Every structure is written in structure tokens, then in C-alpha cells.
Amino acid sequence: MQFLCFCVGSYCNECRDLDLCGDRTLSSGEWRCAVPQCGQPYDREVMENALLQIVRQRERLYHLQDLVCLKCNQIKAAHLAQHCPCAGSFACTQHSSDFRGKMEIFHNVAIDQKFQLLQECVSWILKQRWV
């Protein structure tokens, strides 16, 4: 599931998490506050910018992730070492397929919600060779 956390209604200040993949009202394009007395629409530009920040943060964390030894499971400490002191090889802690899967979820949300900037950003990430 993909959530957009801490969305605040502009009228009633109700704070809630939006389930971008499971909430039927969101998938139909109705981005409205769920409080019955309110019902005001959420600012779609703010929502898209929040999703862009999440995508950029996840991309940054993917690039800055630790390398772990496949043999002893120790985090790589020396920057220039090709192999672990135990003679094991290093691998990323997050597999590229996991990262790609998460980015594809964001891409599908962008297409479904017609978030042009988010779609362009995620499309560019998915086209890179390192993914």
C-alpha cells in the first residue's frame, strides 16, 4: 500500500493519511476531505508536491544506502575496499527490483491522478540504468 501521510484539509484542518492505492474515492479523482461536515477538496498541487518529495527522498536513500557483506552481514566500513575482511562480497541492502517496484507504484498513481510533474520525474528515474 502507498500512503500519503498527514494530509490536512484546507477548511477544517482535519489530518488524515490518504491510501493512494486502496481508497476508491481517490482513484476516481475525488480528492475531498472525508469529514462529512466539510467535504472540501484537497489542493491537488500540494498533494503532487508531497508525492514528489517522497519520490526524491526514496531515490536519494536508494543511492546512499549501505553495502552489506553477503557472507558475514557486516556493513561495509572502508570506502575503497573491494571485499570484506572475511573475503565476502558486498551487495546493496535494498535490491534494485524493490526500488523499481516502489517507483512503478508512484508512476501508476501519477498516471491515474494525472500528475504530470510526478509522472515525468518517476519516468526519468525508471529509465535510468541503475534501476
N, C-alpha and C positions, 0 to 999 in steps of 0.2 A: 504494500500500500504506500501511497505517496501523499503526505500531508503538508499543507501549508499552515504553519503554526502561528498562533497569536494574531489572527485577523480581527481587527476592531472595526465595528460598524461606525460609519461617519455620523450617524444620527443618534443612536442610543448608546454608543460606546460599549456594546456587548462584545466580549472577547471569546473567540472560539477557534478551533482548529478545523480547517477545511480538508475533507478527504477528496482529493482531486480525481481519484480513480473510481471510488465507490459511491459517491453521492450523486444520485440521479438528477437532482435539480441543478448541480453544477455542470454535469455533462450535457444538459440541454441548453446551456448558455445562460441560465438564470443564476447570476451571482448576487443573490439577495440575502439580507440578514434573516436568520431563522426565527428571530423573536417575533411572535405573532402581532404584537402591537407596533412593530417597527416596519419590517419588510423593505427597507431602503436598499438600493443596490450598492454593492461594494464597488470601489473605484478600481476598474479593471487595469488601469495603468499602474497603480500601486501594486496590485497583485502580480502583474507581469514582472515588475522590477524586483519584487521579493523573490520570485522564482529564478530570475536571472542571477541574483546574489547567491542563491543556493547552488545553482549550477556552477558558477565561477568558484565558489568555495570548495565544492566537491572536486572540481578539476585541479585546483591548487593543492588540495590534500592528496590527491592521487599522485601528483608529481613530487610531492615532498615526503612521501611515505617511506618508512624504514624498510631496509632489506633484512631478511632473516635467513639464518643458515638452515638449509634443508636437513642437515644431519643432526645438529645439536639444538636447534631452535633458538640460538642466541641472536640478538640484534647486532647488525654489523656496526663495529665501533670505529675501525680505521677506514678513512675515506678512500685510500688508494689500494687497499688490499683486494686482490682478485679472488682469494679463497679465505675461508675461515681458518683460524689456528687448528681446528680439528680436521682440516682438509676437506670440509664440506663446501658445497656451492651455495651462493646466495640467490634468493628469489624475492620478489616483491611480496609484501604482506597482503595486498589486495590484487587479485587477478584482473587482468585487463577485461576478461569476459564479464566479470561482476560490474566493473565500472561502465562498460559499454551497455549492459542491460539497464542500469540506472539511468544512463543518458537517453536511452531509447524510450523510457517511460516519460521523461521530460519532453522528448520530441513529440510523442503521441499526444500529450496534454497540450503542447503548443499548437499542433495541427488542429486538434479538436476544438480548442478555445479561440483559434485564430489569433494567437500571439505571435506576430510577425518577427519581432526582435528576438524573442526566445527561440523561435524556430530556426532563425539564421545562426544564432550562437551555437545551439546544440548540433545543428547540421555540420557546422565547421568542425566542431570537436569530433564528431563521428567520422569525418573524412580523414582525420589525421592517422598516420601510420602507427603511432604508438598506442592506439586504442585497439 
